[in-house]
């Protein structure tokens, strides 16, 4: 998930600039339409994946959340940094509603750079799961945090935020995507000029 309202500086742990960054998968890449599988093995490979996902998230400059299939992986996990001190990752997450009040507001996605839509979400929720060590974690979110958690869980179920809109709206967004410079690429380095040129339209 991306946001135009936040300080682009990461508030999470400082990461040395990597020589390579995991590319961000884009609309049209079939991995975005799979349901990611439950994680059953915990250890260094999973920790390395989370670290790599944070590096990719920060490389986008305006991202606040990133799911595994957005970097070409099928593990059921996401990372987030809301740029306000709320930073974390959740493995095998589930979202629990707190009340039924909804929020409006624009929503954008790192896998559809340059596009966005007002999208209705729960205004308050919990996300529960485990960390890279298999220990239980829980985060409560309101407003942007709640939107982020729901957005990332949708990704892990193989859904995009545009799927929450009527068919004619989805078709319009898909048609707009086909006119953007990144269309036809299954993934792009988020530091590349092609990705940043389009991503800048969200800001």
C-alpha positions in Angstrom: 0.0 0.0 0.0 1.2 3.5 -0.7 0.3 6.9 0.7 0.8 10.5 -0.4 0.3 11.9 3.1 3.3 10.6 4.9 6.8 11.6 5.6 8.9 9.5 3.1 11.6 8.9 5.7 11.3 5.4 7.2 10.8 5.3 11.0 11.8 1.7 11.4 15.3 0.2 11.9 18.0 1.7 9.7 18.9 -0.5 6.8 22.2 -0.3 4.8 21.4 0.3 1.2 21.5 -3.1 -0.4 23.2 -3.8 -3.7 20.0 -5.4 -4.9 16.4 -4.7 -3.9 13.5 -7.1 -4.4 11.4 -5.9 -7.4 7.8 -4.9 -6.8 5.3 -7.1 -8.7 2.9 -5.2 -10.9 -0.7 -5.6 -12.0 -0.8 -8.4 -14.6 1.7 -10.5 -12.7 -0.2 -13.8 -11.8 1.4 -14.0 -8.4 -0.8 -11.1 -7.2 -3.8 -13.4 -7.8 -2.7 -16.3 -5.6 -3.6 -16.9 -2.0 -0.3 -17.0 -0.1 0.4 -20.1 1.9 0.7 -20.4 5.6 4.2 -20.1 7.0 5.2 -23.3 8.9 9.0 -22.9 9.1 10.6 -20.1 11.1 14.3 -19.2 11.1 16.9 -17.2 9.3 15.4 -17.5 5.8 12.1 -16.0 7.0 14.0 -13.2 8.9 16.0 -12.5 5.7 12.8 -12.3 3.7 11.2 -9.8 6.2 14.4 -7.7 6.1 14.4 -7.7 2.3 10.7 -6.7 2.2 11.4 -3.7 4.5 14.3 -2.7 2.1 11.9 -2.9 -0.8 9.2 -1.0 1.0 11.6 1.8 1.9 13.0 1.9 -1.7 9.5 2.8 -2.9 9.7 6.0 -0.9 6.0 6.4 -0.3 5.0 2.9 0.7 3.5 2.0 4.1 2.8 -1.7 3.7 4.1 -4.6 1.5 2.9 -8.2 1.2 5.0 -11.1 0.2 3.5 -11.6 -3.2 4.3 -8.0 -4.0 7.9 -9.1 -4.1 7.3 -12.3 -5.9 7.0 -14.6 -2.9 4.1 -16.8 -1.7 4.6 -16.8 2.1 1.7 -15.4 4.1 3.2 -12.3 5.6 3.4 -8.6 5.3 5.5 -5.7 6.6 4.4 -2.2 7.4 5.8 1.2 8.5 3.2 3.9 8.8 5.9 6.5 9.2 4.6 7.6 12.6 6.5 5.1 14.8 4.1 2.2 14.0 6.4 -0.5 12.4 6.1 -4.2 12.3 5.5 -7.4 10.4 2.9 -10.1 10.7 3.2 -13.7 9.7 0.0 -15.7 9.0 -2.2 -12.7 9.8 -5.9 -12.4 10.3 -7.9 -9.2 10.7 -10.6 -8.8 13.3 -13.1 -5.9 13.0 -13.6 -3.5 15.9 -17.1 -2.2 15.3 -18.6 -1.8 11.8 -17.9 1.9 11.1 -16.4 2.5 7.7 -14.0 5.0 6.4 -13.8 6.5 2.9 -10.7 8.1 1.4 -8.3 7.4 -1.4 -6.3 4.2 -1.5 -3.3 3.3 -3.7 -1.1 0.3 -4.2 2.6 -0.2 -4.8 1.6 -2.8 -7.5 -0.4 -0.2 -9.4 1.8 2.8 -9.4 0.2 6.1 -10.5 -3.3 4.9 -9.8 -5.7 5.3 -6.9 -9.4 5.1 -5.9 -11.5 6.2 -3.0 -12.1 2.8 -1.2 -14.3 2.0 1.7 -12.7 0.1 4.6 -13.3 -0.6 8.3 -12.1 2.4 10.3 -10.9 0.2 13.3 -9.5 -3.3 13.4 -7.0 -5.7 14.9 -4.5 -7.7 13.0 -3.2 -10.9 14.7 -0.5 -13.4 13.8 3.0 -14.3 14.7 6.5 -12.8 14.2 9.5 -14.4 12.5 10.2 -16.4 15.6 6.6 -17.8 15.7 5.7 -15.6 18.7 2.2 -14.1 18.8 1.8 -10.5 17.8 -1.2 -8.2 17.6 -1.6 -4.6 16.3 -4.6 -2.4 16.7 -5.2 0.0 13.9 -7.4 3.0 13.2 -7.8 5.1 10.1 -4.6 4.7 7.9 -3.3 1.8 10.0 -6.6 -0.1 9.7 -6.7 0.6 6.0 -3.1 -0.7 5.6 -3.8 -3.9 7.5 -6.9 -4.7 5.5 -5.2 -3.8 2.2 -2.3 -6.1 2.9 -4.5 -9.0 4.0 -6.4 -8.7 0.7 -3.1 -9.1 -1.1 -2.3 -12.3 0.8 -5.7 -13.6 -0.3 -4.9 -12.8 -3.9 -7.1 -9.7 -4.1 -6.4 -6.1 -5.1 -8.2 -3.0 -3.7 -9.7 -2.5 -7.2 -11.6 -5.8 -6.6 -13.7 -4.0 -4.0 -15.2 -1.8 -6.8 -17.9 -2.6 -9.4 -16.8 -4.3 -12.6 -17.0 -1.1 -14.7 -14.7 0.7 -12.3 -12.2 -2.1 -12.3 -12.2 -2.2 -16.1 -11.6 1.6 -16.2 -8.6 1.3 -13.8 -7.2 -1.6 -15.8 -7.6 0.4 -19.0 -5.8 3.3 -17.4 -3.0 1.0 -16.3 -2.5 -0.2 -19.9 -1.7 3.3 -20.8 1.1 3.7 -18.2 4.7 3.3 -19.0 5.1 0.3 -16.6 2.4 -1.8 -18.2 3.7 -5.1 -19.6 6.4 -5.4 -16.9 5.7 -8.1 -14.3 7.9 -6.4 -11.8 10.2 -3.4 -11.5 13.0 -2.3 -9.2 11.3 0.4 -7.0 14.5 2.5 -7.4 14.2 2.5 -11.2 13.2 5.7 -13.1 10.3 3.9 -14.7 8.8 2.9 -11.4 9.5 6.2 -9.6 8.1 8.2 -12.5 4.7 6.6 -12.2 4.8 6.3 -8.4 5.4 10.0 -8.1 1.8 10.5 -9.5 0.5 9.2 -6.1 2.2 12.0 -4.2 
